[in-house]
Amino acid sequence: MNENDAREATPAPADDAVRWATLVTAELDIASDDLARLSRSVLDMVRDVAHGVNRPSAPLTAFLVGLAAGRAANASGTQIDVEVQMRLDQVTHLVQVWETATEQ
């Protein structure tokens, strides 16, 4: 097997991410269209937190967004994707405030 064959046989990280997300959404009974609608926004928020605050805060923040959105959707009966997007917007604003405060 040459180097090109090895690269073709090894899945790209993005392929692994898609396969993993598909597996997790099925296991957790999450609609794949929810994943499709929200994944880019979630990944952007995680990136912003990782670079604007610190890396360990990124996965914890993603969990907290999901927890808050789930509780709000349960309490109000609104769509979960609406609640997730609202929380993502809140965190994005919070990261901007954090970065401004730490620059001073």
Biopython code that builds the backbone (N, CA, C, O; Angstrom):
import numpy as np
from Bio.PDB.StructureBuilder import StructureBuilder

atoms = [
    (1, "MET", "N", (0.857, -1.170, 0.000)),
    (1, "MET", "CA", (0.000, 0.000, 0.000)),
    (1, "MET", "C", (0.904, 1.234, 0.000)),
    (1, "MET", "O", (1.786, 1.367, 0.848)),
    (2, "ASN", "N", (0.674, 2.133, -0.961)),
    (2, "ASN", "CA", (1.476, 3.351, -0.997)),
    (2, "ASN", "C", (0.791, 4.452, -0.181)),
    (2, "ASN", "O", (-0.295, 4.256, 0.364)),
    (3, "GLU", "N", (1.447, 5.610, -0.110)),
    (3, "GLU", "CA", (0.940, 6.711, 0.720)),
    (3, "GLU", "C", (-0.427, 7.198, 0.258)),
    (3, "GLU", "O", (-1.276, 7.508, 1.094)),
    (4, "ASN", "N", (-0.664, 7.274, -1.047)),
    (4, "ASN", "CA", (-1.963, 7.714, -1.564)),
    (4, "ASN", "C", (-3.063, 6.725, -1.213)),
    (4, "ASN", "O", (-4.174, 7.136, -0.881)),
    (5, "ASP", "N", (-2.776, 5.433, -1.279)),
    (5, "ASP", "CA", (-3.770, 4.426, -0.900)),
    (5, "ASP", "C", (-4.135, 4.545, 0.569)),
    (5, "ASP", "O", (-5.303, 4.403, 0.932)),
    (6, "ALA", "N", (-3.144, 4.806, 1.421)),
    (6, "ALA", "CA", (-3.385, 4.949, 2.855)),
    (6, "ALA", "C", (-4.274, 6.147, 3.131)),
    (6, "ALA", "O", (-5.173, 6.077, 3.968)),
    (7, "ARG", "N", (-4.025, 7.257, 2.425)),
    (7, "ARG", "CA", (-4.855, 8.450, 2.625)),
    (7, "ARG", "C", (-6.289, 8.203, 2.182)),
    (7, "ARG", "O", (-7.227, 8.652, 2.840)),
    (8, "GLU", "N", (-6.466, 7.497, 1.081)),
    (8, "GLU", "CA", (-7.812, 7.209, 0.594)),
    (8, "GLU", "C", (-8.547, 6.248, 1.514)),
    (8, "GLU", "O", (-9.770, 6.325, 1.627)),
    (9, "ALA", "N", (-7.841, 5.357, 2.164)),
    (9, "ALA", "CA", (-8.459, 4.372, 3.049)),
    (9, "ALA", "C", (-8.824, 4.967, 4.396)),
    (9, "ALA", "O", (-9.704, 4.441, 5.078)),
    (10, "THR", "N", (-8.167, 6.058, 4.800)),
    (10, "THR", "CA", (-8.421, 6.689, 6.092)),
    (10, "THR", "C", (-9.482, 7.762, 5.923)),
    (10, "THR", "O", (-9.291, 8.690, 5.137)),
    (11, "PRO", "N", (-10.593, 7.663, 6.637)),
    (11, "PRO", "CA", (-11.628, 8.687, 6.501)),
    (11, "PRO", "C", (-11.114, 10.050, 6.963)),
    (11, "PRO", "O", (-10.337, 10.146, 7.913)),
    (12, "ALA", "N", (-11.557, 11.093, 6.278)),
    (12, "ALA", "CA", (-11.207, 12.456, 6.664)),
    (12, "ALA", "C", (-11.905, 12.795, 7.978)),
    (12, "ALA", "O", (-12.972, 12.250, 8.260)),
    (13, "PRO", "N", (-11.324, 13.686, 8.792)),
    (13, "PRO", "CA", (-11.980, 14.068, 10.052)),
    (13, "PRO", "C", (-13.413, 14.557, 9.854)),
    (13, "PRO", "O", (-14.285, 14.275, 10.676)),
    (14, "ALA", "N", (-13.659, 15.288, 8.768)),
    (14, "ALA", "CA", (-15.027, 15.760, 8.516)),
    (14, "ALA", "C", (-15.973, 14.589, 8.280)),
    (14, "ALA", "O", (-17.123, 14.616, 8.718)),
    (15, "ASP", "N", (-15.486, 13.555, 7.583)),
    (15, "ASP", "CA", (-16.310, 12.359, 7.359)),
    (15, "ASP", "C", (-16.626, 11.688, 8.694)),
    (15, "ASP", "O", (-17.754, 11.254, 8.928)),
    (16, "ASP", "N", (-15.633, 11.608, 9.554)),
    (16, "ASP", "CA", (-15.851, 11.022, 10.878)),
    (16, "ASP", "C", (-16.867, 11.837, 11.672)),
    (16, "ASP", "O", (-17.710, 11.277, 12.372)),
    (17, "ALA", "N", (-16.786, 13.143, 11.561)),
    (17, "ALA", "CA", (-17.726, 14.006, 12.293)),
    (17, "ALA", "C", (-19.156, 13.767, 11.822)),
    (17, "ALA", "O", (-20.079, 13.692, 12.633)),
    (18, "VAL", "N", (-19.335, 13.647, 10.521)),
    (18, "VAL", "CA", (-20.677, 13.395, 9.977)),
    (18, "VAL", "C", (-21.175, 12.022, 10.408)),
    (18, "VAL", "O", (-22.325, 11.878, 10.824)),
    (19, "ARG", "N", (-20.320, 11.021, 10.309)),
    (19, "ARG", "CA", (-20.719, 9.679, 10.730)),
    (19, "ARG", "C", (-21.048, 9.647, 12.219)),
    (19, "ARG", "O", (-22.029, 9.025, 12.627)),
    (20, "TRP", "N", (-20.227, 10.319, 13.031)),
    (20, "TRP", "CA", (-20.463, 10.361, 14.470)),
    (20, "TRP", "C", (-21.776, 11.066, 14.783)),
    (20, "TRP", "O", (-22.581, 10.563, 15.567)),
    (21, "ALA", "N", (-21.997, 12.230, 14.172)),
    (21, "ALA", "CA", (-23.229, 12.985, 14.425)),
    (21, "ALA", "C", (-24.454, 12.183, 14.014)),
    (21, "ALA", "O", (-25.479, 12.224, 14.695)),
    (22, "THR", "N", (-24.362, 11.468, 12.926)),
    (22, "THR", "CA", (-25.472, 10.621, 12.473)),
    (22, "THR", "C", (-25.762, 9.526, 13.493)),
    (22, "THR", "O", (-26.920, 9.257, 13.812)),
    (23, "LEU", "N", (-24.714, 8.901, 13.998)),
    (23, "LEU", "CA", (-24.866, 7.864, 15.011)),
    (23, "LEU", "C", (-25.488, 8.424, 16.297)),
    (23, "LEU", "O", (-26.394, 7.815, 16.865)),
    (24, "VAL", "N", (-25.001, 9.578, 16.750)),
    (24, "VAL", "CA", (-25.491, 10.181, 17.991)),
    (24, "VAL", "C", (-26.937, 10.639, 17.848)),
    (24, "VAL", "O", (-27.745, 10.411, 18.748)),
    (25, "THR", "N", (-27.278, 11.281, 16.732)),
    (25, "THR", "CA", (-28.667, 11.727, 16.564)),
    (25, "THR", "C", (-29.624, 10.542, 16.566)),
    (25, "THR", "O", (-30.718, 10.627, 17.124)),
    (26, "ALA", "N", (-29.217, 9.438, 15.946)),
    (26, "ALA", "CA", (-30.072, 8.246, 15.960)),
    (26, "ALA", "C", (-30.208, 7.692, 17.372)),
    (26, "ALA", "O", (-31.306, 7.336, 17.800)),
    (27, "GLU", "N", (-29.106, 7.619, 18.088)),
    (27, "GLU", "CA", (-29.121, 7.072, 19.447)),
    (27, "GLU", "C", (-29.955, 7.930, 20.396)),
    (27, "GLU", "O", (-30.663, 7.405, 21.256)),
    (28, "LEU", "N", (-29.868, 9.258, 20.234)),
    (28, "LEU", "CA", (-30.569, 10.177, 21.136)),
    (28, "LEU", "C", (-31.947, 10.579, 20.623)),
    (28, "LEU", "O", (-32.602, 11.438, 21.213)),
    (29, "ASP", "N", (-32.389, 9.965, 19.532)),
    (29, "ASP", "CA", (-33.701, 10.235, 18.944)),
    (29, "ASP", "C", (-33.872, 11.715, 18.612)),
    (29, "ASP", "O", (-34.871, 12.339, 18.970)),
    (30, "ILE", "N", (-32.876, 12.258, 17.919)),
    (30, "ILE", "CA", (-32.902, 13.643, 17.465)),
    (30, "ILE", "C", (-33.104, 13.622, 15.959)),
    (30, "ILE", "O", (-32.447, 12.863, 15.246)),
    (31, "ALA", "N", (-34.007, 14.451, 15.484)),
    (31, "ALA", "CA", (-34.275, 14.489, 14.045)),
    (31, "ALA", "C", (-33.053, 14.983, 13.288)),
    (31, "ALA", "O", (-32.412, 15.956, 13.686)),
    (32, "SER", "N", (-32.742, 14.311, 12.204)),
    (32, "SER", "CA", (-31.563, 14.704, 11.424)),
    (32, "SER", "C", (-31.701, 16.103, 10.846)),
    (32, "SER", "O", (-30.697, 16.777, 10.615)),
    (33, "ASP", "N", (-32.938, 16.555, 10.606)),
    (33, "ASP", "CA", (-33.103, 17.920, 10.092)),
    (33, "ASP", "C", (-32.771, 18.956, 11.161)),
    (33, "ASP", "O", (-32.341, 20.060, 10.825)),
    (34, "ASP", "N", (-32.961, 18.625, 12.456)),
    (34, "ASP", "CA", (-32.511, 19.531, 13.517)),
    (34, "ASP", "C", (-30.996, 19.672, 13.477)),
    (34, "ASP", "O", (-30.463, 20.774, 13.607)),
    (35, "LEU", "N", (-30.310, 18.559, 13.297)),
    (35, "LEU", "CA", (-28.856, 18.594, 13.188)),
    (35, "LEU", "C", (-28.438, 19.434, 11.989)),
    (35, "LEU", "O", (-27.539, 20.268, 12.098)),
    (36, "ALA", "N", (-29.071, 19.223, 10.868)),
    (36, "ALA", "CA", (-28.715, 19.952, 9.649)),
    (36, "ALA", "C", (-28.932, 21.458, 9.820)),
    (36, "ALA", "O", (-28.120, 22.260, 9.358)),
    (37, "ARG", "N", (-30.019, 21.838, 10.476)),
    (37, "ARG", "CA", (-30.328, 23.269, 10.664)),
    (37, "ARG", "C", (-29.382, 23.944, 11.639)),
    (37, "ARG", "O", (-29.038, 25.112, 11.456)),
    (38, "LEU", "N", (-28.956, 23.231, 12.672)),
    (38, "LEU", "CA", (-28.243, 23.869, 13.780)),
    (38, "LEU", "C", (-26.754, 23.601, 13.843)),
    (38, "LEU", "O", (-26.036, 24.322, 14.536)),
    (39, "SER", "N", (-26.268, 22.598, 13.148)),
    (39, "SER", "CA", (-24.867, 22.199, 13.333)),
    (39, "SER", "C", (-23.887, 23.311, 13.011)),
    (39, "SER", "O", (-22.919, 23.496, 13.749)),
    (40, "ARG", "N", (-24.097, 24.052, 11.946)),
    (40, "ARG", "CA", (-23.160, 25.132, 11.589)),
    (40, "ARG", "C", (-23.125, 26.189, 12.693)),
    (40, "ARG", "O", (-22.050, 26.651, 13.073)),
    (41, "SER", "N", (-24.286, 26.571, 13.204)),
    (41, "SER", "CA", (-24.351, 27.582, 14.268)),
    (41, "SER", "C", (-23.694, 27.090, 15.550)),
    (41, "SER", "O", (-22.997, 27.845, 16.228)),
    (42, "VAL", "N", (-23.916, 25.830, 15.875)),
    (42, "VAL", "CA", (-23.305, 25.262, 17.080)),
    (42, "VAL", "C", (-21.787, 25.222, 16.924)),
    (42, "VAL", "O", (-21.057, 25.607, 17.837)),
    (43, "LEU", "N", (-21.314, 24.761, 15.776)),
    (43, "LEU", "CA", (-19.869, 24.697, 15.549)),
    (43, "LEU", "C", (-19.236, 26.094, 15.568)),
    (43, "LEU", "O", (-18.126, 26.269, 16.069)),
    (44, "ASP", "N", (-19.938, 27.074, 15.026)),
    (44, "ASP", "CA", (-19.432, 28.455, 15.069)),
    (44, "ASP", "C", (-19.332, 28.947, 16.504)),
    (44, "ASP", "O", (-18.345, 29.584, 16.875)),
    (45, "MET", "N", (-20.343, 28.658, 17.312)),
    (45, "MET", "CA", (-20.325, 29.081, 18.714)),
    (45, "MET", "C", (-19.192, 28.397, 19.464)),
    (45, "MET", "O", (-18.486, 29.040, 20.241)),
    (46, "VAL", "N", (-19.011, 27.103, 19.238)),
    (46, "VAL", "CA", (-17.937, 26.363, 19.903)),
    (46, "VAL", "C", (-16.577, 26.954, 19.514)),
    (46, "VAL", "O", (-15.705, 27.121, 20.367)),
    (47, "ARG", "N", (-16.402, 27.265, 18.250)),
    (47, "ARG", "CA", (-15.159, 27.889, 17.784)),
    (47, "ARG", "C", (-14.928, 29.233, 18.468)),
    (47, "ARG", "O", (-13.824, 29.523, 18.928)),
    (48, "ASP", "N", (-15.981, 30.051, 18.530)),
    (48, "ASP", "CA", (-15.854, 31.369, 19.146)),
    (48, "ASP", "C", (-15.485, 31.263, 20.624)),
    (48, "ASP", "O", (-14.644, 32.019, 21.109)),
    (49, "VAL", "N", (-16.100, 30.343, 21.328)),
    (49, "VAL", "CA", (-15.781, 30.155, 22.746)),
    (49, "VAL", "C", (-14.356, 29.627, 22.899)),
    (49, "VAL", "O", (-13.606, 30.099, 23.753)),
    (50, "ALA", "N", (-13.988, 28.663, 22.084)),
    (50, "ALA", "CA", (-12.646, 28.077, 22.180)),
    (50, "ALA", "C", (-11.564, 29.118, 21.941)),
    (50, "ALA", "O", (-10.533, 29.108, 22.613)),
    (51, "HIS", "N", (-11.788, 30.003, 21.002)),
    (51, "HIS", "CA", (-10.775, 31.014, 20.676)),
    (51, "HIS", "C", (-10.927, 32.292, 21.483)),
    (51, "HIS", "O", (-9.939, 32.975, 21.756)),
    (52, "GLY", "N", (-12.161, 32.623, 21.871)),
    (52, "GLY", "CA", (-12.390, 33.882, 22.583)),
    (52, "GLY", "C", (-12.308, 33.772, 24.090)),
    (52, "GLY", "O", (-12.016, 34.759, 24.765)),
    (53, "VAL", "N", (-12.560, 32.593, 24.629)),
    (53, "VAL", "CA", (-12.513, 32.377, 26.078)),
    (53, "VAL", "C", (-11.374, 31.396, 26.349)),
    (53, "VAL", "O", (-10.271, 31.807, 26.708)),
    (54, "ASN", "N", (-11.639, 30.102, 26.177)),
    (54, "ASN", "CA", (-10.594, 29.079, 26.200)),
    (54, "ASN", "C", (-11.194, 27.764, 25.725)),
    (54, "ASN", "O", (-12.411, 27.581, 25.750)),
    (55, "ARG", "N", (-10.336, 26.855, 25.294)),
    (55, "ARG", "CA", (-10.791, 25.602, 24.703)),
    (55, "ARG", "C", (-11.648, 24.751, 25.639)),
    (55, "ARG", "O", (-12.684, 24.247, 25.206)),
    (56, "PRO", "N", (-11.258, 24.571, 26.906)),
    (56, "PRO", "CA", (-12.079, 23.717, 27.763)),
    (56, "PRO", "C", (-13.507, 24.239, 27.968)),
    (56, "PRO", "O", (-14.411, 23.466, 28.285)),
    (57, "SER", "N", (-13.705, 25.527, 27.791)),
    (57, "SER", "CA", (-15.043, 26.093, 27.974)),
    (57, "SER", "C", (-15.981, 25.768, 26.817)),
    (57, "SER", "O", (-17.199, 25.828, 26.984)),
    (58, "ALA", "N", (-15.446, 25.428, 25.656)),
    (58, "ALA", "CA", (-16.278, 25.216, 24.465)),
    (58, "ALA", "C", (-17.256, 24.054, 24.602)),
    (58, "ALA", "O", (-18.450, 24.260, 24.389)),
    (59, "PRO", "N", (-16.814, 22.840, 24.945)),
    (59, "PRO", "CA", (-17.798, 21.750, 25.045)),
    (59, "PRO", "C", (-18.770, 21.949, 26.206)),
    (59, "PRO", "O", (-19.942, 21.587, 26.103)),
    (60, "LEU", "N", (-18.294, 22.518, 27.298)),
    (60, "LEU", "CA", (-19.191, 22.783, 28.420)),
    (60, "LEU", "C", (-20.265, 23.787, 28.023)),
    (60, "LEU", "O", (-21.430, 23.636, 28.390)),
    (61, "THR", "N", (-19.873, 24.806, 27.277)),
    (61, "THR", "CA", (-20.837, 25.809, 26.817)),
    (61, "THR", "C", (-21.857, 25.188, 25.872)),
    (61, "THR", "O", (-23.041, 25.516, 25.944)),
    (62, "ALA", "N", (-21.419, 24.303, 24.993)),
    (62, "ALA", "CA", (-22.354, 23.625, 24.093)),
    (62, "ALA", "C", (-23.380, 22.819, 24.890)),
    (62, "ALA", "O", (-24.569, 22.828, 24.574)),
    (63, "PHE", "N", (-22.913, 22.131, 25.916)),
    (63, "PHE", "CA", (-23.823, 21.387, 26.783)),
    (63, "PHE", "C", (-24.819, 22.326, 27.457)),
    (63, "PHE", "O", (-26.016, 22.039, 27.505)),
    (64, "LEU", "N", (-24.323, 23.447, 27.978)),
    (64, "LEU", "CA", (-25.196, 24.391, 28.674)),
    (64, "LEU", "C", (-26.234, 25.004, 27.736)),
    (64, "LEU", "O", (-27.377, 25.220, 28.137)),
    (65, "VAL", "N", (-25.845, 25.286, 26.494)),
    (65, "VAL", "CA", (-26.801, 25.796, 25.498)),
    (65, "VAL", "C", (-27.908, 24.772, 25.280)),
    (65, "VAL", "O", (-29.088, 25.121, 25.276)),
    (66, "GLY", "N", (-27.532, 23.518, 25.101)),
    (66, "GLY", "CA", (-28.533, 22.478, 24.891)),
    (66, "GLY", "C", (-29.441, 22.287, 26.086)),
    (66, "GLY", "O", (-30.650, 22.115, 25.937)),
    (67, "LEU", "N", (-28.855, 22.318, 27.275)),
    (67, "LEU", "CA", (-29.640, 22.162, 28.498)),
    (67, "LEU", "C", (-30.640, 23.305, 28.655)),
    (67, "LEU", "O", (-31.818, 23.074, 28.927)),
    (68, "ALA", "N", (-30.165, 24.529, 28.484)),
    (68, "ALA", "CA", (-31.045, 25.697, 28.623)),
    (68, "ALA", "C", (-32.137, 25.694, 27.552)),
    (68, "ALA", "O", (-33.297, 25.993, 27.838)),
    (69, "ALA", "N", (-31.761, 25.358, 26.332)),
    (69, "ALA", "CA", (-32.745, 25.332, 25.250)),
    (69, "ALA", "C", (-33.790, 24.249, 25.479)),
    (69, "ALA", "O", (-34.980, 24.469, 25.251)),
    (70, "GLY", "N", (-33.350, 23.090, 25.925)),
    (70, "GLY", "CA", (-34.294, 22.002, 26.203)),
    (70, "GLY", "C", (-35.275, 22.360, 27.300)),
    (70, "GLY", "O", (-36.472, 22.097, 27.186)),
    (71, "ARG", "N", (-34.765, 22.961, 28.358)),
    (71, "ARG", "CA", (-35.655, 23.375, 29.454)),
    (71, "ARG", "C", (-36.639, 24.436, 28.993)),
    (71, "ARG", "O", (-37.821, 24.376, 29.332)),
    (72, "ALA", "N", (-36.165, 25.404, 28.226)),
    (72, "ALA", "CA", (-37.044, 26.476, 27.752)),
    (72, "ALA", "C", (-38.110, 25.938, 26.802)),
    (72, "ALA", "O", (-39.276, 26.321, 26.895)),
    (73, "ALA", "N", (-37.713, 25.051, 25.889)),
    (73, "ALA", "CA", (-38.675, 24.476, 24.950)),
    (73, "ALA", "C", (-39.716, 23.644, 25.687)),
    (73, "ALA", "O", (-40.896, 23.666, 25.335)),
    (74, "ASN", "N", (-39.285, 22.920, 26.699)),
    (74, "ASN", "CA", (-40.208, 22.110, 27.492)),
    (74, "ASN", "C", (-41.200, 22.996, 28.250)),
    (74, "ASN", "O", (-42.391, 22.693, 28.319)),
    (75, "ALA", "N", (-40.696, 24.087, 28.812)),
    (75, "ALA", "CA", (-41.549, 24.965, 29.606)),
    (75, "ALA", "C", (-42.510, 25.781, 28.745)),
    (75, "ALA", "O", (-43.650, 26.021, 29.145)),
    (76, "SER", "N", (-42.061, 26.206, 27.576)),
    (76, "SER", "CA", (-42.871, 27.115, 26.771)),
    (76, "SER", "C", (-43.586, 26.451, 25.605)),
    (76, "SER", "O", (-44.521, 27.017, 25.039)),
    (77, "GLY", "N", (-43.148, 25.256, 25.250)),
    (77, "GLY", "CA", (-43.749, 24.569, 24.114)),
    (77, "GLY", "C", (-43.242, 25.063, 22.769)),
    (77, "GLY", "O", (-43.789, 24.686, 21.732)),
    (78, "THR", "N", (-42.209, 25.900, 22.762)),
    (78, "THR", "CA", (-41.654, 26.373, 21.497)),
    (78, "THR", "C", (-40.776, 25.290, 20.877)),
    (78, "THR", "O", (-40.416, 24.310, 21.530)),
    (79, "GLN", "N", (-40.447, 25.482, 19.631)),
    (79, "GLN", "CA", (-39.585, 24.541, 18.915)),
    (79, "GLN", "C", (-38.179, 24.575, 19.497)),
    (79, "GLN", "O", (-37.664, 25.645, 19.821)),
    (80, "ILE", "N", (-37.564, 23.423, 19.627)),
    (80, "ILE", "CA", (-36.233, 23.334, 20.214)),
    (80, "ILE", "C", (-35.207, 24.088, 19.385)),
    (80, "ILE", "O", (-34.308, 24.716, 19.944)),
    (81, "ASP", "N", (-35.323, 24.040, 18.059)),
    (81, "ASP", "CA", (-34.331, 24.737, 17.243)),
    (81, "ASP", "C", (-34.385, 26.242, 17.439)),
    (81, "ASP", "O", (-33.358, 26.916, 17.353)),
    (82, "VAL", "N", (-35.564, 26.770, 17.699)),
    (82, "VAL", "CA", (-35.696, 28.206, 17.995)),
    (82, "VAL", "C", (-35.001, 28.524, 19.316)),
    (82, "VAL", "O", (-34.281, 29.517, 19.423)),
    (83, "GLU", "N", (-35.219, 27.689, 20.304)),
    (83, "GLU", "CA", (-34.594, 27.897, 21.614)),
    (83, "GLU", "C", (-33.072, 27.751, 21.545)),
    (83, "GLU", "O", (-32.343, 28.518, 22.174)),
    (84, "VAL", "N", (-32.597, 26.770, 20.783)),
    (84, "VAL", "CA", (-31.150, 26.599, 20.634)),
    (84, "VAL", "C", (-30.555, 27.841, 19.991)),
    (84, "VAL", "O", (-29.556, 28.371, 20.478)),
    (85, "GLN", "N", (-31.154, 28.312, 18.904)),
    (85, "GLN", "CA", (-30.606, 29.480, 18.215)),
    (85, "GLN", "C", (-30.599, 30.708, 19.120)),
    (85, "GLN", "O", (-29.655, 31.497, 19.090)),
    (86, "MET", "N", (-31.635, 30.869, 19.916)),
    (86, "MET", "CA", (-31.661, 32.003, 20.858)),
    (86, "MET", "C", (-30.495, 31.911, 21.836)),
    (86, "MET", "O", (-29.837, 32.914, 22.113)),
    (87, "ARG", "N", (-30.236, 30.714, 22.362)),
    (87, "ARG", "CA", (-29.133, 30.537, 23.326)),
    (87, "ARG", "C", (-27.786, 30.725, 22.652)),
    (87, "ARG", "O", (-26.869, 31.284, 23.253)),
    (88, "LEU", "N", (-27.650, 30.267, 21.412)),
    (88, "LEU", "CA", (-26.407, 30.468, 20.672)),
    (88, "LEU", "C", (-26.132, 31.955, 20.471)),
    (88, "LEU", "O", (-24.994, 32.408, 20.600)),
    (89, "ASP", "N", (-27.182, 32.707, 20.154)),
    (89, "ASP", "CA", (-27.029, 34.161, 19.993)),
    (89, "ASP", "C", (-26.607, 34.811, 21.309)),
    (89, "ASP", "O", (-25.764, 35.708, 21.321)),
    (90, "GLN", "N", (-27.190, 34.361, 22.403)),
    (90, "GLN", "CA", (-26.814, 34.895, 23.715)),
    (90, "GLN", "C", (-25.342, 34.626, 24.015)),
    (90, "GLN", "O", (-24.629, 35.512, 24.486)),
    (91, "VAL", "N", (-24.891, 33.415, 23.744)),
    (91, "VAL", "CA", (-23.502, 33.060, 24.029)),
    (91, "VAL", "C", (-22.554, 33.831, 23.111)),
    (91, "VAL", "O", (-21.492, 34.273, 23.549)),
    (92, "THR", "N", (-22.925, 33.992, 21.858)),
    (92, "THR", "CA", (-22.091, 34.767, 20.933)),
    (92, "THR", "C", (-21.901, 36.183, 21.466)),
    (92, "THR", "O", (-20.792, 36.717, 21.442)),
    (93, "HIS", "N", (-22.967, 36.777, 21.937)),
    (93, "HIS", "CA", (-22.873, 38.117, 22.532)),
    (93, "HIS", "C", (-21.977, 38.088, 23.777)),
    (93, "HIS", "O", (-21.149, 38.976, 23.979)),
    (94, "LEU", "N", (-22.153, 37.074, 24.590)),
    (94, "LEU", "CA", (-21.358, 36.945, 25.816)),
    (94, "LEU", "C", (-19.865, 36.803, 25.501)),
    (94, "LEU", "O", (-19.031, 37.364, 26.212)),
    (95, "VAL", "N", (-19.528, 36.076, 24.465)),
    (95, "VAL", "CA", (-18.125, 35.935, 24.058)),
    (95, "VAL", "C", (-17.568, 37.296, 23.644)),
    (95, "VAL", "O", (-16.436, 37.633, 23.988)),
    (96, "GLN", "N", (-18.349, 38.068, 22.917)),
    (96, "GLN", "CA", (-17.904, 39.400, 22.506)),
    (96, "GLN", "C", (-17.655, 40.294, 23.720)),
    (96, "GLN", "O", (-16.664, 41.022, 23.766)),
    (97, "VAL", "N", (-18.542, 40.238, 24.688)),
    (97, "VAL", "CA", (-18.379, 41.006, 25.920)),
    (97, "VAL", "C", (-17.126, 40.538, 26.659)),
    (97, "VAL", "O", (-16.347, 41.358, 27.144)),
    (98, "TRP", "N", (-16.936, 39.235, 26.745)),
    (98, "TRP", "CA", (-15.766, 38.649, 27.420)),
    (98, "TRP", "C", (-14.471, 39.140, 26.772)),
    (98, "TRP", "O", (-13.540, 39.570, 27.453)),
    (99, "GLU", "N", (-14.439, 39.066, 25.444)),
    (99, "GLU", "CA", (-13.221, 39.479, 24.724)),
    (99, "GLU", "C", (-12.930, 40.958, 24.951)),
    (99, "GLU", "O", (-11.775, 41.341, 25.135)),
    (100, "THR", "N", (-13.955, 41.783, 24.939)),
    (100, "THR", "CA", (-13.774, 43.211, 25.165)),
    (100, "THR", "C", (-13.273, 43.469, 26.575)),
    (100, "THR", "O", (-12.378, 44.289, 26.778)),
    (101, "ALA", "N", (-13.839, 42.779, 27.541)),
    (101, "ALA", "CA", (-13.432, 42.971, 28.949)),
    (101, "ALA", "C", (-12.017, 42.508, 29.203)),
    (101, "ALA", "O", (-11.291, 43.134, 29.976)),
    (102, "THR", "N", (-11.612, 41.426, 28.569)),
    (102, "THR", "CA", (-10.268, 40.896, 28.820)),
    (102, "THR", "C", (-9.195, 41.642, 28.040)),
    (102, "THR", "O", (-8.011, 41.513, 28.352)),
    (103, "GLU", "N", (-9.584, 42.421, 27.030)),
    (103, "GLU", "CA", (-8.628, 43.225, 26.271)),
    (103, "GLU", "C", (-8.205, 44.473, 27.049)),
    (103, "GLU", "O", (-7.152, 45.047, 26.774)),
    (104, "GLN", "N", (-9.002, 44.884, 27.994)),
    (104, "GLN", "CA", (-8.733, 46.131, 28.722)),
    (104, "GLN", "C", (-7.757, 45.933, 29.846)),
    (104, "GLN", "O", (-7.427, 46.885, 30.552)),
]
sb = StructureBuilder()
sb.init_structure("model")
sb.init_model(0)
sb.init_chain("A")
sb.init_seg("    ")
for serial, (resi, resn, name, xyz) in enumerate(atoms, 1):
    if name == "N":
        sb.init_residue(resn, " ", resi, " ")
    sb.init_atom(name, np.array(xyz, "f"), 0.0, 1.0, " ", f" {name:<3s}", serial, name[0])
structure = sb.get_structure()
